[in-house]
Amino acid sequence: MKQMLIYNGVIPVEREKHAGYSLTAAGSFDFARQTNSVPVMTQEFGFVAMHYAIVFGQASDGVIPAAVLGVRDNENLFVAADGTWDASYIPAFIRRYPFIFGTNEEAKTFTLMVDESYPGFKAGGEGERLFDDKGEQTDFLKNALNFLSEYQAQSQVTAAFAKSLSELGLLEPAEAHLPLPADPERRLNGFLMVNREKLRALPAKKVAELHASGALELIHLHLFSLLNLSRLQDKITAKA
């Protein structure tokens, strides 16, 4: 699962180069229209589980949890025809766009990046300026940096959680049968989920550790969220 996904032309935000740049809300989520899953943080599991199925996918740096947004390639069922988002909660991965942190190979230095292909990122335009007349960061840019810093911290917590599930042997390949009138054998596969039997078979001491760390609640939210796979089926039917 690629981490960039919705980003196309990422460049560093530079004080001199972007002194006169502003950012406006595009009012559309077309940038995510072809993204059928996005990473999610453990901190947002409770909100995500109310609308999306949370599964686990294999990334270059390990297993990560993700929200399923569609069952076909290049299709996001939560982006409506008019570009609005069809759910009351929007995953943090989507909300941080068009900003993202870039990092060196040691992951010790982070650089604020922006997708220059984003329509609302313009020089001398209306919207929220990135730097004021003195060249200092505006409150808008500071808030964006704070959001990304929190996201980065949560991504480390999330990675540790997913790694613990892998080490306990709880994750296994799975697939979901999502039949449609025109495609009765449609299946969603290529993801991992927690095996309930293996979870129940864990020693009591290990279950107590999962409970104390909050991981057990996250596991239950993941399992509960899988009921939302049927919502994807409904959305496909409605769009058809």
Backbone bond lengths (Angstrom), bond angles and torsions (degrees), N, CA, C in turn:
res aa  C-N    CA-C-N  psi(-1)  N-CA   C-N-CA  omega(-1)  CA-C   N-CA-C  phi
1 M - - - 1.457 - - 1.525 109.61 -
2 K 1.316 117.68 120.64 1.453 120.71 -177.82 1.527 111.10 -75.09
3 Q 1.331 114.81 140.91 1.458 119.68 179.66 1.528 111.91 -80.54
4 M 1.351 118.64 -27.57 1.453 121.09 -175.77 1.529 110.77 -73.61
5 L 1.314 117.01 -50.21 1.460 123.68 173.91 1.523 113.69 51.49
6 I 1.320 118.04 -84.94 1.458 122.63 -171.57 1.523 113.45 -87.07
7 Y 1.329 117.55 -4.69 1.464 121.13 -176.45 1.525 110.41 -93.68
8 N 1.333 116.34 136.78 1.459 120.83 -176.66 1.526 113.35 -115.42
9 G 1.334 117.85 -51.45 1.461 120.94 -177.43 1.511 111.69 -126.73
10 V 1.326 117.05 75.87 1.464 121.77 -173.77 1.532 110.50 -82.51
11 I 1.347 115.53 130.08 1.466 122.02 178.32 1.525 108.64 -134.78
12 P 1.340 118.28 156.36 1.471 120.99 177.26 1.534 110.97 -68.50
13 V 1.319 116.70 144.13 1.461 121.61 172.98 1.523 107.16 -83.05
14 E 1.345 116.50 119.63 1.458 121.23 -176.06 1.527 110.32 -120.70
15 R 1.323 115.20 136.44 1.466 121.53 -175.03 1.542 111.78 -57.09
16 E 1.317 117.15 -48.72 1.467 120.08 -176.71 1.527 111.75 -73.08
17 K 1.304 116.00 -46.02 1.464 120.34 -176.83 1.515 112.16 -65.79
18 H 1.335 117.52 -36.22 1.467 120.64 -173.08 1.532 112.54 -111.62
19 A 1.328 115.47 26.00 1.471 119.91 -178.77 1.525 112.24 -58.06
20 G 1.314 117.91 -35.82 1.461 120.59 -177.53 1.505 114.59 -102.80
21 Y 1.329 116.57 14.04 1.465 119.71 -177.07 1.531 112.39 -87.45
22 S 1.322 113.70 148.70 1.462 121.10 176.34 1.528 108.89 -132.00
23 L 1.316 114.39 164.52 1.462 119.90 178.98 1.516 108.63 -127.46
24 T 1.312 116.32 128.77 1.460 121.64 175.97 1.520 109.22 -118.55
25 A 1.307 115.82 147.30 1.457 120.46 177.07 1.523 108.28 -70.24
26 A 1.316 116.18 124.94 1.465 119.87 -177.07 1.524 111.81 -71.41
27 G 1.334 116.51 -19.04 1.462 119.56 -179.80 1.510 113.39 73.02
28 S 1.313 116.79 12.62 1.453 121.01 -178.57 1.526 109.62 -146.38
29 F 1.321 114.91 146.58 1.462 121.20 176.96 1.524 110.78 -106.00
30 D 1.312 116.83 28.67 1.456 120.74 178.75 1.517 111.84 -58.77
31 F 1.336 116.91 -27.49 1.465 119.91 179.93 1.525 112.01 -62.62
32 A 1.325 117.37 -19.16 1.467 120.97 -179.13 1.524 112.17 -110.30
33 R 1.310 117.37 10.12 1.463 120.94 -173.97 1.527 113.36 -62.67
34 Q 1.317 117.93 -27.46 1.462 121.04 -177.51 1.527 113.24 -106.18
35 T 1.317 116.24 20.01 1.464 121.42 -179.16 1.526 109.65 -108.12
36 N 1.335 116.91 111.65 1.467 118.72 -174.60 1.529 114.31 -93.36
37 S 1.343 117.32 2.75 1.464 120.69 172.08 1.516 108.98 -162.94
38 V 1.336 116.13 150.89 1.466 120.83 176.95 1.523 109.13 -138.73
39 P 1.334 117.57 147.81 1.470 120.17 176.08 1.518 110.66 -61.61
40 V 1.332 116.68 147.56 1.463 121.59 175.20 1.522 109.26 -128.49
41 M 1.328 115.26 151.35 1.448 121.86 -179.83 1.534 110.23 -94.44
42 T 1.313 116.77 150.47 1.464 119.92 179.39 1.523 111.56 -59.55
43 Q 1.333 117.27 -31.70 1.452 121.04 -179.01 1.527 112.31 -61.22
44 E 1.328 117.14 -25.85 1.457 120.51 -177.14 1.526 113.15 -105.41
45 F 1.320 117.80 8.01 1.466 120.82 -178.69 1.528 112.32 -52.84
46 G 1.328 117.42 -42.67 1.463 120.69 -177.05 1.512 112.20 -60.65
47 F 1.335 117.08 -42.19 1.462 121.26 179.24 1.526 110.87 -73.73
48 V 1.325 116.06 -43.58 1.459 120.86 -178.07 1.521 111.17 -61.87
49 A 1.333 116.29 -40.77 1.466 120.95 -175.30 1.522 112.84 -64.39
50 M 1.324 117.58 -18.27 1.464 119.96 179.29 1.528 112.22 -77.23
51 H 1.342 117.21 -18.40 1.464 120.22 -174.28 1.517 114.70 -126.99
52 Y 1.319 117.61 -28.07 1.460 120.91 -171.67 1.533 111.03 -128.34
53 A 1.308 115.50 154.86 1.462 120.30 171.03 1.521 108.41 -80.36
54 I 1.331 116.12 128.71 1.466 121.43 176.84 1.524 108.06 -98.69
55 V 1.315 116.05 119.86 1.458 121.55 177.96 1.528 107.93 -124.10
56 F 1.307 116.89 -178.06 1.462 121.54 177.72 1.517 109.20 -122.14
57 G 1.330 115.00 138.83 1.461 120.26 179.93 1.510 110.76 -128.73
58 Q 1.307 115.45 159.29 1.458 121.23 -179.67 1.518 109.71 -90.73
59 A 1.329 116.95 118.63 1.459 122.76 176.16 1.524 108.97 -109.03
60 S 1.326 116.00 174.02 1.460 120.02 -177.95 1.522 112.20 -63.81
61 D 1.328 116.20 -27.93 1.462 120.02 -177.80 1.525 112.91 -107.17
62 G 1.331 117.29 18.74 1.452 120.51 177.20 1.514 112.53 126.72
63 V 1.314 115.42 -169.94 1.467 121.46 179.97 1.521 109.40 -83.40
64 I 1.337 116.19 137.63 1.462 120.51 177.53 1.530 109.74 -133.61
65 P 1.345 117.37 146.31 1.463 120.14 173.74 1.523 110.04 -78.09
66 A 1.326 115.65 147.80 1.460 120.33 -178.32 1.519 110.56 -144.88
67 A 1.328 115.07 150.78 1.458 121.50 174.26 1.521 108.35 -92.24
68 V 1.315 116.63 129.95 1.461 121.49 179.64 1.528 108.55 -83.32
69 L 1.321 116.34 122.43 1.468 121.79 -178.02 1.524 112.74 -108.95
70 G 1.322 117.21 -12.22 1.462 120.94 179.45 1.507 109.99 -167.14
71 V 1.327 116.25 163.86 1.471 120.83 -177.83 1.520 112.19 -109.34
72 R 1.338 116.70 -4.47 1.458 120.83 177.21 1.522 109.26 -117.99
73 D 1.322 116.82 154.36 1.459 120.86 178.38 1.522 110.35 -60.17
74 N 1.327 115.88 142.37 1.467 122.10 175.14 1.523 113.16 58.01
75 E 1.338 116.30 35.89 1.460 119.29 178.59 1.527 109.95 -139.09
76 N 1.332 115.24 122.73 1.457 122.38 175.03 1.520 107.65 -111.75
77 L 1.307 116.25 109.62 1.462 121.19 -176.29 1.526 112.95 -75.06
78 F 1.345 116.92 -6.89 1.459 120.34 -178.68 1.532 112.83 -97.87
79 V 1.331 117.22 -1.01 1.460 120.67 172.86 1.519 107.38 -100.46
80 A 1.329 115.47 113.58 1.461 120.88 -177.41 1.529 110.94 -73.38
81 A 1.313 116.14 170.26 1.462 121.37 -178.24 1.518 112.25 -58.75
82 D 1.342 116.67 -32.50 1.472 120.26 -179.43 1.524 112.85 -87.93
83 G 1.336 117.48 5.71 1.458 121.32 176.90 1.509 115.36 90.35
84 T 1.323 118.09 -2.67 1.463 120.85 178.41 1.525 109.68 -78.43
85 W 1.343 114.87 161.71 1.468 120.95 179.50 1.518 109.19 -94.11
86 D 1.320 116.93 125.40 1.459 121.71 -172.52 1.526 112.22 -93.59
87 A 1.319 116.44 58.13 1.468 123.54 173.91 1.524 107.00 -170.02
88 S 1.321 116.73 150.95 1.468 119.66 -176.17 1.518 112.93 -77.78
89 Y 1.351 117.23 -18.74 1.463 119.65 176.18 1.521 109.58 -115.48
90 I 1.334 115.64 130.30 1.463 122.40 179.54 1.528 108.03 -109.33
91 P 1.321 118.63 123.76 1.473 120.78 -179.21 1.525 112.30 -54.19
92 A 1.330 115.74 147.14 1.466 121.74 -177.48 1.525 111.61 -59.50
93 F 1.325 117.30 -32.81 1.460 120.53 179.07 1.523 110.68 -58.12
94 I 1.325 116.92 -38.41 1.464 121.75 178.65 1.518 110.48 -75.60
95 R 1.329 116.70 -39.73 1.471 120.75 -175.36 1.528 113.27 -69.47
96 R 1.309 118.08 -23.93 1.465 118.58 -179.05 1.530 112.21 -79.61
97 Y 1.312 118.08 -15.09 1.451 122.40 178.86 1.526 110.38 -61.68
98 P 1.356 120.38 139.50 1.463 128.41 12.46 1.534 114.06 -95.13
99 F 1.350 117.09 11.94 1.468 119.23 -179.81 1.525 110.56 -89.80
100 I 1.332 115.09 156.71 1.458 121.88 176.04 1.523 106.97 -163.58
101 F 1.313 116.48 154.60 1.457 120.55 174.82 1.528 109.60 -90.64
102 G 1.327 115.57 132.80 1.450 120.50 168.96 1.517 107.73 -98.33
103 T 1.327 118.09 154.86 1.458 120.33 -176.40 1.520 110.61 -142.78
104 N 1.323 115.60 157.02 1.460 119.67 175.77 1.526 109.31 -81.98
105 E 1.327 116.46 178.78 1.467 120.24 -175.26 1.516 112.41 -63.80
106 E 1.336 117.38 -29.95 1.464 120.31 180.00 1.527 112.28 -83.98
107 A 1.349 116.78 -4.28 1.462 122.67 -179.29 1.522 111.72 56.82
108 K 1.340 116.27 34.95 1.459 120.19 -179.94 1.538 111.86 -107.71
109 T 1.322 116.69 -20.51 1.452 121.60 -179.42 1.517 109.46 -119.55
110 F 1.331 116.51 127.37 1.458 121.15 -178.96 1.523 110.06 -114.97
111 T 1.318 115.34 136.36 1.456 122.52 -179.17 1.512 109.46 -121.44
112 L 1.337 116.68 132.63 1.462 120.16 178.00 1.523 109.15 -70.67
113 M 1.327 115.32 126.38 1.460 122.05 179.90 1.529 108.79 -121.14
114 V 1.332 115.24 158.32 1.460 120.73 177.13 1.520 108.54 -139.66
115 D 1.310 116.00 146.38 1.456 120.93 177.09 1.522 108.16 -82.29
116 E 1.332 116.80 105.74 1.463 120.42 -175.85 1.521 112.45 -70.30
117 S 1.336 117.72 -10.53 1.461 120.22 176.78 1.529 112.27 -81.95
118 Y 1.332 116.67 -7.78 1.462 120.91 179.33 1.527 109.30 -64.96
119 P 1.339 119.12 124.78 1.466 122.24 -175.13 1.528 114.16 -58.42
120 G 1.333 117.47 -28.74 1.458 120.28 -176.65 1.512 114.53 -85.39
121 F 1.325 117.61 2.09 1.466 122.33 -179.79 1.522 108.45 -99.24
122 K 1.351 116.19 103.30 1.465 119.96 -173.07 1.528 111.62 -142.62
123 A 1.312 114.23 156.38 1.459 120.83 175.82 1.529 109.36 -86.36
124 G 1.335 115.34 131.78 1.455 120.01 176.15 1.510 115.04 67.15
125 G 1.313 116.69 15.01 1.460 119.22 -178.73 1.519 112.54 -91.21
126 E 1.312 115.63 -179.09 1.453 121.13 176.37 1.527 109.15 -78.44
127 G 1.317 114.65 167.26 1.457 118.41 177.70 1.512 112.36 113.95
128 E 1.320 115.33 -160.07 1.458 122.24 -176.62 1.531 110.60 -88.22
129 R 1.305 116.04 120.83 1.458 119.70 178.36 1.529 110.35 -73.11
130 L 1.338 115.29 149.79 1.459 120.62 177.76 1.529 111.03 -85.57
131 F 1.336 116.41 -35.99 1.463 121.83 179.75 1.533 109.23 -131.62
132 D 1.331 116.12 145.99 1.462 119.44 179.51 1.525 110.16 -84.80
133 D 1.332 116.25 -174.63 1.468 121.22 -176.62 1.530 112.71 -63.86
134 K 1.324 116.95 -21.07 1.463 120.96 178.91 1.529 112.27 -91.93
135 G 1.321 115.20 1.00 1.459 119.20 -179.60 1.508 114.25 83.49
136 E 1.334 116.02 9.55 1.469 120.12 179.19 1.530 110.85 -89.71
137 Q 1.310 115.42 153.86 1.464 119.85 177.61 1.519 110.86 -62.19
138 T 1.327 116.30 134.61 1.461 120.13 175.90 1.525 109.46 -78.00
139 D 1.324 116.34 166.34 1.468 120.27 176.66 1.525 110.46 -59.29
140 F 1.326 115.57 -34.77 1.468 119.70 178.98 1.528 110.67 -60.04
141 L 1.331 116.59 -47.01 1.462 120.41 -179.06 1.528 110.93 -69.24
142 K 1.330 116.73 -36.71 1.462 120.31 177.61 1.530 110.43 -62.92
143 N 1.320 116.43 -41.40 1.464 120.20 179.07 1.530 110.84 -64.48
144 A 1.346 115.82 -38.14 1.461 119.91 177.69 1.527 110.53 -63.97
145 L 1.323 116.32 -41.22 1.464 120.83 178.45 1.523 111.39 -65.02
146 N 1.319 116.53 -40.69 1.464 120.74 178.38 1.526 110.92 -63.33
147 F 1.335 115.66 -41.11 1.465 120.24 179.21 1.524 110.42 -62.86
148 L 1.331 116.23 -44.47 1.459 120.44 179.96 1.527 111.98 -67.13
149 S 1.325 116.35 -36.21 1.467 120.09 178.58 1.528 110.19 -64.50
150 E 1.333 115.80 -42.87 1.461 120.14 177.87 1.528 110.33 -65.50
151 Y 1.327 115.79 -40.01 1.471 120.48 178.61 1.524 110.63 -61.68
152 Q 1.341 116.06 -42.83 1.453 120.42 -179.98 1.523 111.45 -63.66
153 A 1.341 116.17 -42.07 1.461 120.23 178.73 1.527 110.56 -63.39
154 Q 1.340 115.93 -42.35 1.455 120.09 -179.96 1.529 112.02 -68.41
155 S 1.332 116.77 -30.80 1.458 119.47 179.41 1.521 110.85 -64.88
156 Q 1.324 116.64 -33.08 1.464 120.72 178.01 1.523 110.37 -70.49
157 V 1.326 116.62 -41.12 1.470 120.95 176.52 1.525 109.90 -62.69
158 T 1.336 115.27 -42.45 1.467 121.03 -179.53 1.522 111.28 -64.39
159 A 1.324 116.26 -41.66 1.471 120.45 179.30 1.527 110.82 -62.81
160 A 1.328 116.37 -39.33 1.466 120.66 179.26 1.533 110.53 -65.93
161 F 1.326 116.54 -39.29 1.466 121.20 178.22 1.524 110.70 -63.10
162 A 1.336 116.39 -49.13 1.458 120.54 -179.35 1.528 111.34 -63.19
163 K 1.320 116.02 -38.63 1.469 120.14 178.86 1.520 110.64 -63.37
164 S 1.327 117.01 -38.47 1.468 120.18 -179.70 1.526 110.92 -65.15
165 L 1.334 117.49 -36.58 1.464 120.42 177.79 1.525 110.39 -65.63
166 S 1.335 115.70 -39.66 1.466 119.67 178.61 1.523 110.92 -65.15
167 E 1.324 116.00 -43.82 1.466 120.13 -178.18 1.521 111.78 -65.88
168 L 1.329 116.89 -30.12 1.470 120.55 178.16 1.529 111.81 -81.66
169 G 1.333 116.74 -6.32 1.454 120.58 179.33 1.513 113.61 72.49
170 L 1.330 116.88 26.49 1.462 120.22 -175.89 1.527 113.46 -86.72
171 L 1.332 117.62 -20.16 1.463 120.86 -175.69 1.526 111.27 -91.18
172 E 1.322 115.71 139.52 1.455 120.79 177.91 1.523 109.61 -145.60
173 P 1.347 116.98 153.05 1.461 120.39 177.11 1.521 110.84 -59.53
174 A 1.322 116.04 143.79 1.463 120.18 -178.79 1.518 109.44 -144.63
175 E 1.317 115.83 167.21 1.452 121.62 173.81 1.517 108.68 -148.10
176 A 1.328 115.38 155.77 1.461 120.87 -179.83 1.519 108.89 -122.16
177 H 1.311 115.80 133.32 1.462 121.32 177.45 1.526 107.53 -89.55
178 L 1.326 115.61 115.49 1.461 121.32 -178.60 1.525 109.16 -122.92
179 P 1.330 117.14 74.93 1.474 120.63 -174.63 1.524 112.78 -67.80
180 L 1.322 115.26 141.71 1.457 123.02 174.85 1.523 108.19 -127.60
181 P 1.325 117.67 155.20 1.470 119.36 -178.95 1.523 113.10 -52.85
182 A 1.335 116.91 -40.12 1.463 120.04 -178.46 1.529 112.60 -87.17
183 D 1.313 116.49 -8.60 1.468 120.88 -177.81 1.530 109.28 -149.78
184 P 1.331 116.87 73.81 1.472 121.18 -174.10 1.524 114.50 -64.43
185 E 1.329 118.39 -16.51 1.459 121.22 -179.20 1.528 112.83 -105.25
186 R 1.317 116.78 15.97 1.471 119.59 -178.27 1.523 109.81 -59.80
187 R 1.344 115.47 132.98 1.461 121.06 179.72 1.522 110.28 -137.04
188 L 1.308 114.55 145.42 1.462 121.60 174.50 1.516 107.00 -107.00
189 N 1.322 116.83 123.05 1.460 119.47 -179.44 1.519 109.60 -140.06
190 G 1.341 115.61 -171.60 1.452 119.82 -179.48 1.516 113.86 84.70
191 F 1.323 117.58 18.19 1.461 120.78 178.72 1.529 110.43 -130.11
192 L 1.322 115.28 169.41 1.460 122.32 179.01 1.520 109.68 -115.87
193 M 1.328 115.88 152.95 1.464 121.14 174.25 1.522 108.97 -145.77
194 V 1.315 115.75 162.85 1.459 120.98 178.88 1.526 109.72 -73.38
195 N 1.312 115.67 132.01 1.455 121.62 176.68 1.531 108.66 -82.73
196 R 1.315 116.13 117.75 1.468 120.75 -175.98 1.528 112.24 -62.11
197 E 1.322 116.52 -39.44 1.467 119.75 -179.13 1.532 111.06 -64.16
198 K 1.320 115.98 -42.13 1.460 119.75 178.86 1.524 111.00 -66.94
199 L 1.323 116.18 -34.23 1.466 120.09 177.63 1.526 110.08 -64.83
200 R 1.341 116.38 -45.43 1.472 120.29 179.73 1.523 112.11 -66.88
201 A 1.328 116.99 -24.64 1.460 120.53 -177.11 1.531 113.02 -85.65
202 L 1.337 117.63 -3.51 1.458 119.77 179.51 1.529 110.96 -64.43
203 P 1.320 118.66 146.56 1.467 121.26 175.62 1.533 110.63 -59.68
204 A 1.307 115.96 148.43 1.463 120.92 -177.42 1.530 111.68 -57.00
205 K 1.320 116.41 -36.51 1.467 120.21 179.86 1.516 110.99 -63.48
206 K 1.330 116.79 -40.85 1.463 120.81 -179.44 1.530 110.43 -69.42
207 V 1.325 116.86 -38.75 1.473 120.40 177.26 1.520 110.04 -63.18
208 A 1.338 116.56 -40.16 1.468 120.81 178.34 1.530 110.88 -62.90
209 E 1.335 116.21 -37.39 1.463 120.10 177.76 1.524 111.20 -66.55
210 L 1.332 116.32 -41.11 1.457 120.35 177.63 1.528 111.05 -63.65
211 H 1.326 115.29 -39.41 1.462 120.21 178.93 1.529 110.87 -65.53
212 A 1.325 116.58 -45.24 1.464 121.17 -177.67 1.528 111.76 -64.50
213 S 1.322 117.37 -32.83 1.466 121.00 -178.16 1.521 113.01 -84.70
214 G 1.342 117.28 -10.47 1.457 121.21 -176.94 1.513 113.08 90.22
215 A 1.331 116.52 -4.84 1.463 120.43 -177.78 1.526 112.34 -68.24
216 L 1.322 117.13 -32.61 1.466 119.99 -178.41 1.529 110.33 -65.13
217 E 1.308 116.72 -40.28 1.468 120.17 176.92 1.529 110.54 -62.38
218 L 1.332 116.37 -40.58 1.465 120.31 178.96 1.529 111.17 -64.05
219 I 1.318 116.11 -38.80 1.466 120.25 177.70 1.526 110.65 -62.24
220 H 1.321 115.96 -44.07 1.468 120.07 179.81 1.521 111.39 -65.21
221 L 1.347 117.29 -37.66 1.464 120.39 176.71 1.523 110.11 -63.96
222 H 1.318 116.64 -41.28 1.470 121.04 176.66 1.522 110.75 -58.46
223 L 1.329 116.85 -49.65 1.465 120.69 -178.26 1.530 111.36 -64.83
224 F 1.324 116.46 -41.01 1.466 120.37 177.94 1.524 110.84 -62.60
225 S 1.333 116.53 -39.89 1.465 120.95 -174.92 1.522 112.85 -64.55
226 L 1.332 117.36 -21.88 1.462 120.10 -178.05 1.524 112.07 -62.63
227 L 1.328 116.72 -18.57 1.460 120.16 175.09 1.524 111.16 -62.95
228 N 1.330 116.55 -22.59 1.460 120.61 -179.16 1.524 112.92 -73.09
229 L 1.321 117.91 -8.11 1.460 119.54 176.39 1.523 110.76 -60.62
230 S 1.326 116.52 -32.84 1.466 119.66 178.75 1.526 111.05 -67.25
231 R 1.350 117.23 -25.95 1.460 119.97 176.82 1.528 110.52 -65.35
232 L 1.326 116.08 -34.97 1.460 119.58 178.03 1.519 110.19 -63.43
233 Q 1.306 114.88 -39.92 1.466 120.19 178.02 1.522 110.02 -61.13
234 D 1.337 116.57 -43.43 1.469 121.62 178.75 1.523 111.01 -63.31
235 K 1.340 116.34 -40.03 1.460 119.93 -178.92 1.539 111.09 -66.77
236 I 1.327 116.54 -40.13 1.460 119.64 177.72 1.520 110.06 -62.13
237 T 1.318 116.82 -44.27 1.461 121.49 179.45 1.526 111.14 -61.69
238 A 1.347 115.48 -42.44 1.471 119.80 -178.62 1.528 111.03 -65.97
239 K 1.339 117.55 -40.84 1.457 120.60 -179.96 1.529 110.87 -69.17
240 A 1.337 115.87 -34.08 1.460 118.52 179.21 1.510 111.46 -65.83
